[in-house]
Amino acid sequence: MRKINDNELIQMLKEGNMTQKEMADHFGCSEPAITKMKKRFKKLGLYNEFAIPETFKNLSEKEQKFVLARIEGKNQTQAALEAYECSTDGSARSIGSQLAKRDDIQKAVSEVMWEEGLTKRSRVQVLKRHVYAKDPNVSLKALDQTWKLDGAYIEKHINLNISYADMIREMEDLDREIKELENELGMGVDDSAGRKIG
Protein backbone atom coordinates (compact mmCIF):
# COMPACT_ATOMS: atom_id res chain seq x y z
CA MET A 1 0.00 0.00 0.00
CA ARG A 2 1.30 3.43 -0.98
CA LYS A 3 1.62 6.05 1.75
CA ILE A 4 -1.08 8.69 1.37
CA ASN A 5 0.48 12.03 0.54
CA ASP A 6 -1.32 14.51 2.84
CA ASN A 7 -0.80 17.58 0.63
CA GLU A 8 -1.88 15.74 -2.49
CA LEU A 9 -5.02 14.39 -0.80
CA ILE A 10 -5.93 17.83 0.62
CA GLN A 11 -5.60 19.30 -2.87
CA MET A 12 -7.82 16.56 -4.30
CA LEU A 13 -10.44 17.20 -1.62
CA LYS A 14 -10.42 20.95 -2.24
CA GLU A 15 -10.75 20.52 -6.00
CA GLY A 16 -13.66 18.14 -5.43
CA ASN A 17 -13.45 16.54 -8.87
CA MET A 18 -12.63 12.99 -7.74
CA THR A 19 -14.80 10.49 -5.95
CA GLN A 20 -13.58 8.95 -2.72
CA LYS A 21 -13.16 5.63 -4.55
CA GLU A 22 -10.96 7.30 -7.19
CA MET A 23 -8.81 8.83 -4.45
CA ALA A 24 -8.49 5.46 -2.73
CA ASP A 25 -7.52 3.83 -6.04
CA HIS A 26 -4.97 6.60 -6.69
CA PHE A 27 -3.24 5.99 -3.34
CA GLY A 28 -3.78 2.22 -3.39
CA CYS A 29 -5.73 2.25 -0.13
CA SER A 30 -9.28 1.60 1.06
CA GLU A 31 -12.10 4.16 1.03
CA PRO A 32 -12.33 4.07 4.87
CA ALA A 33 -8.63 5.11 4.97
CA ILE A 34 -9.53 8.22 2.94
CA THR A 35 -12.47 8.94 5.28
CA LYS A 36 -10.14 8.65 8.28
CA MET A 37 -7.66 11.08 6.71
CA LYS A 38 -10.45 13.56 5.90
CA LYS A 39 -11.60 13.53 9.53
CA ARG A 40 -8.03 14.16 10.69
CA PHE A 41 -7.65 17.05 8.24
CA LYS A 42 -10.92 18.60 9.44
CA LYS A 43 -9.81 18.40 13.09
CA LEU A 44 -6.52 20.09 12.20
CA GLY A 45 -8.35 22.74 10.21
CA LEU A 46 -6.54 21.77 6.99
CA TYR A 47 -9.70 20.92 5.14
CA ASN A 48 -13.14 22.24 6.00
CA GLU A 49 -14.96 22.20 2.70
CA PHE A 50 -17.61 19.64 1.90
CA ALA A 51 -16.78 18.14 -1.48
CA ILE A 52 -20.10 17.76 -3.25
CA PRO A 53 -20.05 14.61 -5.39
CA GLU A 54 -20.63 15.12 -9.13
CA THR A 55 -23.50 12.64 -9.01
CA PHE A 56 -25.30 14.96 -6.56
CA LYS A 57 -24.46 18.13 -8.53
CA ASN A 58 -25.92 16.61 -11.71
CA LEU A 59 -29.37 16.12 -10.13
CA SER A 60 -32.20 18.64 -10.30
CA GLU A 61 -32.96 20.70 -7.18
CA LYS A 62 -35.96 18.49 -6.35
CA GLU A 63 -33.95 15.31 -6.87
CA GLN A 64 -31.26 16.69 -4.54
CA LYS A 65 -33.93 17.37 -1.90
CA PHE A 66 -35.15 13.80 -2.31
CA VAL A 67 -31.60 12.44 -1.85
CA LEU A 68 -31.01 14.55 1.29
CA ALA A 69 -34.36 13.47 2.76
CA ARG A 70 -33.45 9.81 2.17
CA ILE A 71 -30.09 10.34 3.90
CA GLU A 72 -31.93 11.88 6.87
CA GLY A 73 -33.75 8.56 7.24
CA LYS A 74 -37.05 9.34 5.56
CA ASN A 75 -38.65 6.58 3.51
CA GLN A 76 -39.25 6.94 -0.24
CA THR A 77 -42.77 8.34 0.14
CA GLN A 78 -41.82 10.86 2.85
CA ALA A 79 -38.80 12.00 0.82
CA ALA A 80 -40.96 12.50 -2.29
CA LEU A 81 -43.53 14.48 -0.26
CA GLU A 82 -40.74 16.72 1.01
CA ALA A 83 -39.11 17.27 -2.38
CA TYR A 84 -42.10 17.39 -4.74
CA GLU A 85 -45.55 18.97 -4.74
CA CYS A 86 -47.54 15.74 -4.51
CA SER A 87 -51.32 15.96 -4.40
CA THR A 88 -51.75 12.55 -2.74
CA ASP A 89 -49.75 9.98 -0.80
CA GLY A 90 -50.26 7.65 -3.75
CA SER A 91 -48.51 9.99 -6.18
CA ALA A 92 -45.71 10.54 -3.62
CA ARG A 93 -45.34 6.76 -3.27
CA SER A 94 -45.14 6.38 -7.05
CA ILE A 95 -42.58 9.21 -7.47
CA GLY A 96 -40.52 7.93 -4.52
CA SER A 97 -40.49 4.40 -5.89
CA GLN A 98 -39.41 5.53 -9.37
CA LEU A 99 -36.64 7.78 -8.03
CA ALA A 100 -35.30 5.14 -5.63
CA LYS A 101 -34.82 2.71 -8.54
CA ARG A 102 -32.67 5.12 -10.54
CA ASP A 103 -28.94 4.38 -10.57
CA ASP A 104 -27.93 8.06 -10.42
CA ILE A 105 -30.09 8.64 -7.32
CA GLN A 106 -28.71 5.54 -5.58
CA LYS A 107 -25.15 6.57 -6.41
CA ALA A 108 -25.74 10.15 -5.17
CA VAL A 109 -27.13 8.86 -1.85
CA SER A 110 -24.17 6.53 -1.43
CA GLU A 111 -21.52 9.14 -2.32
CA VAL A 112 -22.98 11.91 -0.14
CA MET A 113 -23.06 9.48 2.78
CA TRP A 114 -19.41 8.57 2.10
CA GLU A 115 -18.46 12.25 2.05
CA GLU A 116 -20.06 12.66 5.46
CA GLY A 117 -18.33 9.55 6.79
CA LEU A 118 -21.61 7.64 7.06
CA THR A 119 -20.30 4.36 5.76
CA LYS A 120 -22.37 1.22 6.21
CA ARG A 121 -19.86 0.02 8.79
CA SER A 122 -20.08 3.21 10.87
CA ARG A 123 -23.88 3.00 10.83
CA VAL A 124 -23.77 -0.66 11.88
CA GLN A 125 -21.47 0.22 14.80
CA VAL A 126 -23.87 2.91 16.04
CA LEU A 127 -26.85 0.60 15.62
CA LYS A 128 -25.07 -2.19 17.49
CA ARG A 129 -24.75 0.03 20.58
CA HIS A 130 -28.48 0.76 20.47
CA VAL A 131 -29.54 -2.84 19.81
CA TYR A 132 -28.07 -3.79 23.20
CA ALA A 133 -29.54 -0.79 25.05
CA LYS A 134 -31.31 -1.49 28.36
CA ASP A 135 -34.43 0.39 27.28
CA PRO A 136 -36.52 -2.09 25.21
CA ASN A 137 -38.07 0.77 23.19
CA VAL A 138 -34.61 1.83 22.03
CA SER A 139 -33.31 -1.70 21.42
CA LEU A 140 -36.40 -2.82 19.48
CA LYS A 141 -36.34 0.29 17.29
CA ALA A 142 -32.62 -0.24 16.64
CA LEU A 143 -33.22 -3.91 15.82
CA ASP A 144 -35.92 -2.83 13.36
CA GLN A 145 -33.38 -0.52 11.71
CA THR A 146 -30.89 -3.39 11.31
CA TRP A 147 -33.48 -5.28 9.23
CA LYS A 148 -33.89 -2.21 7.00
CA LEU A 149 -30.11 -1.78 6.70
CA ASP A 150 -29.58 -5.29 5.30
CA GLY A 151 -32.52 -5.00 2.94
CA ALA A 152 -34.89 -7.36 4.76
CA TYR A 153 -37.62 -4.71 4.50
CA ILE A 154 -38.27 -3.58 0.95
CA GLU A 155 -40.76 -0.90 0.00
CA LYS A 156 -42.78 -2.69 -2.62
CA HIS A 157 -46.40 -2.20 -3.48
CA ILE A 158 -48.21 -4.57 -5.80
CA ASN A 159 -51.65 -3.75 -7.13
CA LEU A 160 -53.72 -6.74 -8.18
CA ASN A 161 -57.03 -6.14 -9.91
CA ILE A 162 -59.04 -9.30 -10.46
CA SER A 163 -62.23 -9.30 -12.51
CA TYR A 164 -64.35 -12.32 -11.61
CA ALA A 165 -66.58 -11.70 -14.64
CA ASP A 166 -63.52 -11.97 -16.92
CA MET A 167 -62.40 -15.12 -15.12
CA ILE A 168 -65.83 -16.74 -15.56
CA ARG A 169 -65.91 -15.78 -19.25
CA GLU A 170 -62.45 -17.28 -19.74
CA MET A 171 -63.48 -20.49 -17.96
CA GLU A 172 -66.63 -20.74 -20.12
CA ASP A 173 -64.52 -20.20 -23.26
CA LEU A 174 -62.11 -22.89 -22.11
CA ASP A 175 -64.96 -25.33 -21.40
CA ARG A 176 -66.41 -24.65 -24.87
CA GLU A 177 -63.01 -25.25 -26.52
CA ILE A 178 -62.56 -28.52 -24.59
CA LYS A 179 -66.02 -29.75 -25.71
CA GLU A 180 -65.28 -28.80 -29.35
CA LEU A 181 -61.98 -30.68 -29.18
CA GLU A 182 -63.64 -33.74 -27.61
CA ASN A 183 -66.29 -33.73 -30.37
CA GLU A 184 -63.60 -33.47 -33.07
CA LEU A 185 -61.78 -36.44 -31.54
CA GLY A 186 -65.01 -38.39 -31.07
CA MET A 187 -64.78 -38.27 -27.29
CA GLY A 188 -68.14 -36.63 -26.61
CA VAL A 189 -70.15 -37.48 -23.48
CA ASP A 190 -73.65 -38.95 -23.48
CA ASP A 191 -75.46 -36.57 -21.11
CA SER A 192 -78.23 -38.99 -20.13
CA ALA A 193 -76.01 -41.88 -19.02
CA GLY A 194 -72.77 -39.96 -18.34
CA ARG A 195 -70.89 -42.34 -20.68
CA LYS A 196 -68.42 -41.45 -23.39
CA ILE A 197 -69.55 -42.01 -26.94
CA GLY A 198 -67.29 -43.10 -29.74
N, C-alpha and C positions, 0 to 999 in steps of 0.2 A: 504493500500500500504506500502510495506517495504521501509525503508530508504535505498537509494543506498549507499553502502560502497565505498567511493572514491578509497581507495587503492586496493580493490578487483577488481573494474571496470578497473582501470589503468592496473593492472596485466593481466586481460582478454584481454584488447585491445593490449597490447604488445605481448602476446602470439599469438593472431590472429587466434585462432582455434575455435572461436564461432561466429555465426552470430549475428547481432544486435538483431534479434528477440529472439534468445536464451538468450542473455544477459537480454533483457527486461523481458522475462519469469522468469529468475532466480531471478531478483529483484522484480518481481511483479509490473512492471511499463510499460509504453507505450514505443514504439520505439522512438518517438520524444523526450522523456525524456532522453534517452541514447544519442541521437544526441546532445542535449543541453549540457549534461555533457561533451561530447567529445570536443565540441567547447570551453568550459570553461577550460578544461585541456590543450588544445593547446595554449590558450591565456596565461596561467600561465607557460607554458613551461614544464608541467608534462608529456605530451604525444605528440610526434611529428611524430610518425611513422604512415604511411598509412597501415592499416590492409587490405591486399588483400584477398577478399573473396575466399573460396575454389572453388566455382563454376567458378570463373574467372581463378584461377590457373589450373584447370583441362582442360581448353580449349587449343587448339593448338595455335601457335603464330598468325596464320592468323585469326583464330576465335576471338582471343583477340583484334586484330586490328579492326575487324568488330565491336565488342562490343564498343570499344572506339570511333569509328567513329559515331556509332549510338547515343552515349551519347553526342557527340559534336553537334548533331542536323542534321546529314546527313541522307538522306532517305536510304532505303534498297539498292537501286541500287548504289548510290554514295558510301555507306560504302563497298559494295562488290568490286567496282572498286578500292577503296583505299587498300583493304586488299588482294585481289586476282589478279592474272594476267589474266584478262578477255580480250578475243579477240574482243568482241562486247558488246554493251549496252544490247543486248538481253540475252547474257549469264550472264552478271552481274545482270540483273533483275531476272533471274531464280535462281542464287546462293543466292542473297539477300533475295528472297521470301522464299526459302527453309530454310535458316538459321534463319530468323525471326520467323518461325513457331516452331522451336525447343524449348522445355521447358528449357533446360540447358542454351541456349543463352538468353532467356527472363529473367531467374532467375539471370544470371550474370549481365545483364544490370541493373536490379532492385537493386541488392545488391551493385554494385559499386556506383550507384547513392546515395543509402542510406549512404554508407561510406563517401561520399563527402558532405552529408547533403542536397542533391538535392531531397528532398521528393516531392511528388506531390503537397502537400500543399504549400511548399516554392515556387515552380514554379508558382503555381496559383497566389500567392501574388505578385510576380514580374510581371507576365503578367497583372494582374489587374491594376497596376500602369500605364502600357503602353497602355492598352485599352482606358483609359481615358485621354491620352496625347492630347495636343492641336494640334499637327501636325497630319493631317489626314493620312499621309503615315505611321507614326509610329503606330497610333491607329488601322488602317485597317490591318496592318501586324500582330499586336498583337492579334487582333480579329480572324484572320485566324489561328493563333497558338492555340487559345483556342479550335477551332473546332477539330484540330488535337489531342489535349491533351485528349479530352473526347471521341475520337475514331470515330467522325463523318466522318472523311476522312480515308478511308482504301485503302491501296495500293493493288488493286486486278486487275488482268488482265485476261480476258477470251477470248480465241481464239475460234471462231466459224467458221468451214469450212463447207459450204453447197454445195452439188453437186446437181445441178438441174437435171442432167441426171439421177442420182440415184432416185431422188424424182419422176420423170416422170415414170421411170421403176416400182417403187413401186406402183404408182397410177394405172398404166396399169395392174399390177399383181392383185391388189385389185379389179379393175373392172372385170377382167376375173373370179376371184373367186366368186364375187357377181352373175355374169351371170350363172356360173355353179351351184351355190346354188339355184338360181331361177328356172333353168331348172329341177333340182332334185325335187324341191317342186311343179313343174308344174305351176310356176308363170312367164313363159316366156312372152315376149312382141312381138306382131305382128308389125313388122317394118312398113308395108305399112299403116296401119290404126292407129298405136300408141295405140292399145288396148291390154290389157292383155289376154292371152289365158289360158284356163284351168278351 
